[in-house]
Amino acid sequence: MTTLDDLDRQIIRATQAGLPLVVRPYEAVGASLGITGEVVRQRLQAMLDQGLVRRIGAVPNHYRMGFTANGMSVWDVDDDKVDELGERIGQLPGVSHCYRRPRRLPVWRFNLFAMLHGRSREEVEAQAKEIEAMLGKACHAHDILYSTAILKKTGLRLS
């Protein structure tokens, strides 16, 4: 287990609410800490490599973008094809994330999950039909679990 030093903690505190929306965000963070943007990049990359930080990426607000019909599609897919097919589904434009999960038989038969985003339920259902066609005979059942509430999503925060 690698521990964070004081500079790493400062970088995390400076970026945990998001990178500044400027042309050179790492340089802006570095300037606020008295270091270069290159040092910020190097330290963040080291934290990624060590698994201390899982990922750095944009987190869009789907609702503000007009995507108000959001559904977790769940699929019962042949285990020997789920990884290959999941990779393909994860590349579709309406899918924000796609992952494999263990079945919980006899209650829960689904092993592939794909979050679908659309401007209407009809749009989400059309995406699900596209996925169903991609899965073909490897798919034995599916459903869509629609979001009913917006939960505040944040990662770990250092104080």
N, C-alpha and C positions, 0 to 999 in steps of 0.2 A: 504494500500500500504506500503510495507516494503522498506526501503531505504538501500542502500549499504553503509557500513562503509569503512574506508580507506583500511583495510586489504582485504575486499571483492574486492574492485577495483584493488588492487595490484594483487590478484589472477586471476581476469578476464584478466587484461593486460598481465599477464605471460602465460596465456593459450589460449587467443583468436585466435592466429595463429596456434594452435594445441599443443598437448602435446608432450614433447620430446620423440623421438623414442629410449628409453632406457628401460632396464628391470624394473626399478622402477620410472615411470614418475612422480608420485606425490611427491616422495622423492626429485627428481631433482628440481621440481618447488619449493618445500618447502625450499631446500637448497639455492636457488637463492634469496629467500625472508627472510631467517633467521628464518624459522619456520619448524616444522616437516611435513612429508608427511601425517601423520594422521590428522593434523590440516587442511591441504589442502583438504583432502577427506571430513572431517566433514563440512567445510565451503561450499564446492561445493554441498554436499548433502543438506544442509540447503537451499541453493539458488534454488536447484531443487524442494525441498518440498514447498517453498514459491512461486514458479512459476517465479522467477527472471531469472533463466536459464531454458530453455525448455528441452534440452537434451544434453548428452555428448555421442559422438559416432564417429566412423570412417566415413570419407567422402571420398570414393574412387573416383579416376578419371577414369571413365568408358572408356574414349577414350584411355588413356595410357594402360589400361588393355586389349585393343583390342575390346571392345564392342562399335563399331562405328555406329551400327544401333540401335537408341534409339527412341522409339515411345510411346507416351501417348495413351494407349488404353482407349476408352470411351464406356460405356455400358448403355443401357436402360434396367434396371432391376426392377422387381416388388418391390415396396417400402417395402412390408412386408417381403421380403427375402434379401434385399440388405446388411444389416449389417452382417448377418450370412454368406452369400456368399462372401462378401468382406473380412471377416476374413480369409476364406480359400484361397482366391486368394492371399492375402498378404503374405502367407507362401510359395508360389511357388518360386523356385530358381531364375528365371529370373526377378522377380518383386522386384524393389527397394522400392517402396511405393505404397500404395493402399488406397484410401479414398472415402468417400461419399460426394457429392456436391448437392446442390439443382438444380432442373431442372429450366430452363428459357423458359417455353412454351410461344408461339408456336415455338420459334426459336431454342431452345436447349433442346432436350429431354433426354439427358444422365445424369445419377445420380451416376454412379460408374466410378472411374478413377483408372487405374493401369499403372504405368510406367514400360515398358518392355525394356530389354536390350539384344542385341544379336550381334553376329559378322557379321550378314548379315540380310537384310530385310526378307529373307526366314525364318531365325531362329526366328525372332520376330513374323512373321505371323504364324509359327507353335505353338508358345506359345499362341497366340491369339486363335487359334483353340482349344487348350487344355482348355483355360478359357471358351470358348463358350460351350464346352462339359460339363464342370463343372456347368455352369449356366443353361443349359438345357432350359426347357420351360419358365423359369423365365426371360430369355433374349429375348428382342423384336427387338433390333437393336444394332449395334456396329460399330466402326470405329477405325482407328489408325492414329494419328497425329504425323508424324515423325519430329524429330528435324532438323532444317536447319542451326542453328548457335549455337555455344557454348557461353553461357553467363557466365560472372564471377559471381560465387555464393559465397557470403560472408555474414556472420551475422553482427550484430551490433558491431562496434569497439569503444572501449573507447580510448580516446587520452590521 
